[in-house]
Amino acid sequence: MGIYHRPDKLKDALHLLASAPVTLASGCTDLFAATEAAALEGQILDLTNIAPLKTIENCHGHWRFGAAVSWSSIVGAALPPAFDMLKAAARQVGGVQVQNAGTLGGNICNASPAADGVPPLLALDARVELQSVSGMRYVPLSAFITGPRQTTRRRDEIMTAILVDEGKAQGSSAFLKLGTRKHLVISIASVAVRLRLNGDRVAEAALAVGACSPVACRLGAVEAALSGVRVDTVEQHVMEADVRAALAPISDIRATSAYRLDGVPSLVRNALILASGRGKALE
């Protein structure tokens, strides 16, 4: 391994990133696994010792998740029900060791189509905060990931936080994933659902699907169809054609594209049942 940097101040990390080519590390649960060599090459900049990147707080009208917050920290945080889907995803990212080491920012920046953290954050209309020595900018998560392993992060930038506006942190939520087993598995498909009600009617629905297109995506047509319907009938308004039209799955070692297209509508209905608070999902 080359030179390993682990600063405790963000300004030091930013100056180092601006001065030399380095590989950013934030948990390494994907970085090491993707390394074909016996060790990481070149200079490594570990971000997990920078305290402000490891906090979760509610301030200035939004929830702020430091980019180096671990999955275990998310599970243990006092968050409103709109984040239950993110907590459910966190509980299913690998085993406990991976949940302790892996980070939310790392999951996003790795930009895997199957990243379990992305669909819940899309359903929360999350934004990412990016900093460099030149300043700070914000990008909607929906625009940040542009393809498999591709993002709009510039070489001199560090993702420092993920932000969710208070207005979007409303309602109840659920997350489900389809895999060959319940844990320690990469998603064949994943679904995140958030419902905000007005009495017994759906005032707002947000649904996102992962692992079924180059980038996780929202189901806009399904969301529109759910607006105003009674909460005890939400699953009945999910049209398979609307779900499938938003997806572009591939066939890989985990599943065929046809299997994914067949499975996602049922996954969406089940997640809606859970988010509506009506007990167990359908088999």
Buried (B, 14 or more C-beta within 10 A) or exposed (E): EEEEBEBEEBEEBBEBBBEEEBBBBBBBBBBEEEEEEEEBEEBBBBBBBBEBBBBBEBEEEBBBBBBBBBBBBBBEBEBBBBBBBBBBBBBBBBEEEBBBBBBBBBBBBBBBBBBBBBBBBBBBBBBBBBBBEEEEEEBEBBEBBEEBEEBEBEEBBBBBBBBBBEEBBBBBBBBBBBBEEEEEBBBBBBBBBBBBBEEEEBBBBBBBBBBBBBBBBBBEBBBEBBEEBBBEEBBEBBEBEBBBEBBBBBEBEBBEBEBBBBBBBBBBBBBBBBBBEEEEBEE
